[in-house]
Amino acid sequence: MVQAMIKIGEQTNRVLNIVKAKYGLKDKSRAIELVVSGYESEFLEPELRPEYVEKIKKIKKGKFHRYDSVDALRKQIENA
């Protein structure tokens, strides 16, 4: 575990005290960990929701054509 001395403002200190009391945490470092883990899960590349993964799998099962070049695609479109 890493130890760090940090300077925080009065409002931040109050918020940490509220978080600490609300969740029954032993100290402010645990409150900081809780707040940071909440931030991480909300804003930093969260895992894909299972519904989205299923949707992508269904899309991949569709019929697709591969083209070697844009010209081959144009030829296919023009002949359709």
Distance bins in CASP14 RR format, pairs under 12 A and 6 or more apart:
PFRMAT RR
TARGET T0000
AUTHOR 0000-0000-0000
RMODE 2
METHOD distances of the structure
MODEL  1
1 29 0 0 0 0 1 0 0 0 0 0 0
1 30 0 0 0 0 0 1 0 0 0 0 0
1 33 0 0 0 0 0 1 0 0 0 0 0
2 29 0 0 0 0 0 1 0 0 0 0 0
2 32 0 0 0 0 0 1 0 0 0 0 0
2 33 0 0 0 0 0 1 0 0 0 0 0
3 29 0 0 0 0 1 0 0 0 0 0 0
4 28 0 0 0 0 0 1 0 0 0 0 0
4 29 0 0 0 0 1 0 0 0 0 0 0
4 32 0 0 0 0 1 0 0 0 0 0 0
5 29 0 0 0 0 0 1 0 0 0 0 0
6 12 0 0 0 0 1 0 0 0 0 0 0
6 13 0 0 0 0 0 1 0 0 0 0 0
6 16 0 0 0 0 0 1 0 0 0 0 0
6 28 0 0 0 0 1 0 0 0 0 0 0
6 29 0 0 0 0 1 0 0 0 0 0 0
6 32 0 0 0 0 1 0 0 0 0 0 0
7 13 0 0 0 0 0 1 0 0 0 0 0
8 14 0 0 0 0 1 0 0 0 0 0 0
8 15 0 0 0 0 1 0 0 0 0 0 0
8 16 1 0 0 1 0 0 0 0 0 0 0
8 17 0 0 0 0 0 1 0 0 0 0 0
8 28 0 0 0 0 1 0 0 0 0 0 0
8 29 0 0 0 0 0 1 0 0 0 0 0
8 31 0 0 0 0 0 1 0 0 0 0 0
8 32 0 0 0 0 1 0 0 0 0 0 0
8 35 0 0 0 0 0 1 0 0 0 0 0
9 15 0 0 0 0 1 0 0 0 0 0 0
9 16 0 0 0 0 1 0 0 0 0 0 0
10 16 0 0 0 0 0 1 0 0 0 0 0
10 17 0 0 0 0 0 1 0 0 0 0 0
11 17 0 0 0 0 0 1 0 0 0 0 0
11 18 0 0 0 0 0 1 0 0 0 0 0
12 18 0 0 0 0 0 1 0 0 0 0 0
12 19 0 0 0 0 0 1 0 0 0 0 0
12 28 0 0 0 0 0 1 0 0 0 0 0
12 31 0 0 0 0 0 1 0 0 0 0 0
12 32 0 0 0 0 1 0 0 0 0 0 0
12 35 0 0 0 0 1 0 0 0 0 0 0
13 19 0 0 0 0 0 1 0 0 0 0 0
13 20 0 0 0 0 0 1 0 0 0 0 0
13 28 0 0 0 0 1 0 0 0 0 0 0
13 31 0 0 0 0 0 1 0 0 0 0 0
13 32 0 0 0 0 0 1 0 0 0 0 0
14 20 0 0 0 0 0 1 0 0 0 0 0
14 21 0 0 0 0 0 1 0 0 0 0 0
14 28 0 0 0 0 0 1 0 0 0 0 0
14 31 0 0 0 0 0 1 0 0 0 0 0
15 21 0 0 0 0 0 1 0 0 0 0 0
15 22 0 0 0 0 0 1 0 0 0 0 0
15 28 0 0 0 0 0 1 0 0 0 0 0
15 31 0 0 0 0 1 0 0 0 0 0 0
15 32 0 0 0 0 0 1 0 0 0 0 0
15 34 0 0 0 0 0 1 0 0 0 0 0
15 35 0 0 0 0 1 0 0 0 0 0 0
16 22 0 0 0 0 0 1 0 0 0 0 0
16 23 0 0 0 0 0 1 0 0 0 0 0
16 25 0 0 0 0 1 0 0 0 0 0 0
16 27 0 0 0 0 1 0 0 0 0 0 0
16 28 1 0 1 0 0 0 0 0 0 0 0
16 29 0 0 0 0 1 0 0 0 0 0 0
16 30 0 0 0 0 1 0 0 0 0 0 0
16 31 1 0 1 0 0 0 0 0 0 0 0
16 32 1 0 0 1 0 0 0 0 0 0 0
16 33 0 0 0 0 0 1 0 0 0 0 0
16 34 0 0 0 0 1 0 0 0 0 0 0
16 35 1 0 0 1 0 0 0 0 0 0 0
16 36 0 0 0 0 0 1 0 0 0 0 0
17 23 0 0 0 0 0 1 0 0 0 0 0
17 24 0 0 0 0 0 1 0 0 0 0 0
17 25 0 0 0 0 0 1 0 0 0 0 0
17 27 0 0 0 0 0 1 0 0 0 0 0
17 28 1 0 0 1 0 0 0 0 0 0 0
17 31 1 0 0 1 0 0 0 0 0 0 0
17 32 0 0 0 0 0 1 0 0 0 0 0
18 24 0 0 0 0 0 1 0 0 0 0 0
18 25 0 0 0 0 0 1 0 0 0 0 0
18 28 0 0 0 0 0 1 0 0 0 0 0
18 31 0 0 0 0 1 0 0 0 0 0 0
18 34 0 0 0 0 0 1 0 0 0 0 0
18 35 0 0 0 0 0 1 0 0 0 0 0
19 25 1 0 0 1 0 0 0 0 0 0 0
19 27 0 0 0 0 0 1 0 0 0 0 0
19 28 0 0 0 0 1 0 0 0 0 0 0
19 29 0 0 0 0 0 1 0 0 0 0 0
19 30 0 0 0 0 1 0 0 0 0 0 0
19 31 1 0 1 0 0 0 0 0 0 0 0
19 32 0 0 0 0 1 0 0 0 0 0 0
19 33 0 0 0 0 0 1 0 0 0 0 0
19 34 1 0 0 1 0 0 0 0 0 0 0
19 35 1 0 0 1 0 0 0 0 0 0 0
19 36 0 0 0 0 0 1 0 0 0 0 0
19 37 0 0 0 0 0 1 0 0 0 0 0
19 38 0 0 0 0 0 1 0 0 0 0 0
20 26 0 0 0 0 1 0 0 0 0 0 0
20 27 1 0 0 1 0 0 0 0 0 0 0
20 28 1 0 1 0 0 0 0 0 0 0 0
20 29 0 0 0 0 1 0 0 0 0 0 0
20 30 1 0 0 1 0 0 0 0 0 0 0
20 31 1 0 1 0 0 0 0 0 0 0 0
20 32 0 0 0 0 1 0 0 0 0 0 0
20 33 0 0 0 0 0 1 0 0 0 0 0
20 34 0 0 0 0 1 0 0 0 0 0 0
20 35 0 0 0 0 0 1 0 0 0 0 0
21 27 0 0 0 0 0 1 0 0 0 0 0
21 28 0 0 0 0 0 1 0 0 0 0 0
21 30 0 0 0 0 0 1 0 0 0 0 0
21 31 0 0 0 0 1 0 0 0 0 0 0
22 30 0 0 0 0 0 1 0 0 0 0 0
22 31 0 0 0 0 1 0 0 0 0 0 0
22 34 0 0 0 0 1 0 0 0 0 0 0
22 35 0 0 0 0 0 1 0 0 0 0 0
23 30 0 0 0 0 1 0 0 0 0 0 0
23 31 1 0 0 1 0 0 0 0 0 0 0
23 33 0 0 0 0 0 1 0 0 0 0 0
23 34 1 0 0 1 0 0 0 0 0 0 0
23 35 0 0 0 0 0 1 0 0 0 0 0
23 37 0 0 0 0 0 1 0 0 0 0 0
23 38 0 0 0 0 0 1 0 0 0 0 0
24 30 0 0 0 0 1 0 0 0 0 0 0
24 31 0 0 0 0 1 0 0 0 0 0 0
24 34 0 0 0 0 0 1 0 0 0 0 0
25 31 1 0 1 0 0 0 0 0 0 0 0
25 32 0 0 0 0 1 0 0 0 0 0 0
25 33 0 0 0 0 1 0 0 0 0 0 0
25 34 1 0 0 1 0 0 0 0 0 0 0
25 35 0 0 0 0 0 1 0 0 0 0 0
26 33 0 0 0 0 0 1 0 0 0 0 0
26 34 0 0 0 0 0 1 0 0 0 0 0
27 33 0 0 0 0 0 1 0 0 0 0 0
27 34 0 0 0 0 0 1 0 0 0 0 0
28 34 0 0 0 0 0 1 0 0 0 0 0
28 35 0 0 0 0 0 1 0 0 0 0 0
29 35 0 0 0 0 0 1 0 0 0 0 0
29 36 0 0 0 0 0 1 0 0 0 0 0
30 36 0 0 0 0 0 1 0 0 0 0 0
30 37 0 0 0 0 0 1 0 0 0 0 0
31 37 0 0 0 0 0 1 0 0 0 0 0
31 38 0 0 0 0 0 1 0 0 0 0 0
32 38 0 0 0 0 0 1 0 0 0 0 0
32 39 0 0 0 0 0 1 0 0 0 0 0
33 39 0 0 0 0 0 1 0 0 0 0 0
33 40 0 0 0 0 0 1 0 0 0 0 0
34 40 0 0 0 0 0 1 0 0 0 0 0
34 41 0 0 0 0 0 1 0 0 0 0 0
35 41 0 0 0 0 0 1 0 0 0 0 0
35 42 0 0 0 0 0 1 0 0 0 0 0
36 42 0 0 0 0 0 1 0 0 0 0 0
36 43 0 0 0 0 0 1 0 0 0 0 0
36 44 0 0 0 0 1 0 0 0 0 0 0
37 43 0 0 0 0 0 1 0 0 0 0 0
37 44 0 0 0 0 0 1 0 0 0 0 0
37 46 0 0 0 0 0 1 0 0 0 0 0
38 44 0 0 0 0 1 0 0 0 0 0 0
38 46 0 0 0 0 0 1 0 0 0 0 0
39 46 0 0 0 0 0 1 0 0 0 0 0
40 46 0 0 0 0 1 0 0 0 0 0 0
40 47 0 0 0 0 0 1 0 0 0 0 0
41 47 0 0 0 0 1 0 0 0 0 0 0
46 52 0 0 0 0 0 1 0 0 0 0 0
47 53 0 0 0 0 1 0 0 0 0 0 0
48 54 0 0 0 0 1 0 0 0 0 0 0
48 55 0 0 0 0 1 0 0 0 0 0 0
48 56 0 0 0 0 1 0 0 0 0 0 0
48 57 0 0 0 0 0 1 0 0 0 0 0
49 55 0 0 0 0 1 0 0 0 0 0 0
49 56 0 0 0 0 0 1 0 0 0 0 0
50 56 0 0 0 0 0 1 0 0 0 0 0
50 57 0 0 0 0 0 1 0 0 0 0 0
51 57 0 0 0 0 0 1 0 0 0 0 0
51 58 0 0 0 0 0 1 0 0 0 0 0
52 58 0 0 0 0 0 1 0 0 0 0 0
52 59 0 0 0 0 0 1 0 0 0 0 0
53 59 0 0 0 0 0 1 0 0 0 0 0
53 60 0 0 0 0 0 1 0 0 0 0 0
54 60 0 0 0 0 0 1 0 0 0 0 0
54 61 0 0 0 0 0 1 0 0 0 0 0
55 61 0 0 0 0 0 1 0 0 0 0 0
56 62 0 0 0 0 0 1 0 0 0 0 0
65 72 0 0 0 0 1 0 0 0 0 0 0
65 73 0 0 0 0 1 0 0 0 0 0 0
65 75 0 0 0 0 0 1 0 0 0 0 0
65 76 1 0 0 1 0 0 0 0 0 0 0
65 77 0 0 0 0 0 1 0 0 0 0 0
65 80 0 0 0 0 0 1 0 0 0 0 0
66 72 0 0 0 0 1 0 0 0 0 0 0
66 73 0 0 0 0 1 0 0 0 0 0 0
66 76 0 0 0 0 0 1 0 0 0 0 0
67 73 1 0 1 0 0 0 0 0 0 0 0
67 74 0 0 0 0 1 0 0 0 0 0 0
67 75 0 0 0 0 1 0 0 0 0 0 0
67 76 1 0 0 1 0 0 0 0 0 0 0
67 77 0 0 0 0 0 1 0 0 0 0 0
68 75 0 0 0 0 0 1 0 0 0 0 0
68 76 0 0 0 0 0 1 0 0 0 0 0
69 75 0 0 0 0 1 0 0 0 0 0 0
69 76 0 0 0 0 0 1 0 0 0 0 0
70 76 0 0 0 0 0 1 0 0 0 0 0
70 77 0 0 0 0 0 1 0 0 0 0 0
71 77 0 0 0 0 0 1 0 0 0 0 0
71 78 0 0 0 0 0 1 0 0 0 0 0
72 78 0 0 0 0 0 1 0 0 0 0 0
72 79 0 0 0 0 0 1 0 0 0 0 0
73 79 0 0 0 0 0 1 0 0 0 0 0
73 80 0 0 0 0 0 1 0 0 0 0 0
74 80 0 0 0 0 0 1 0 0 0 0 0
END
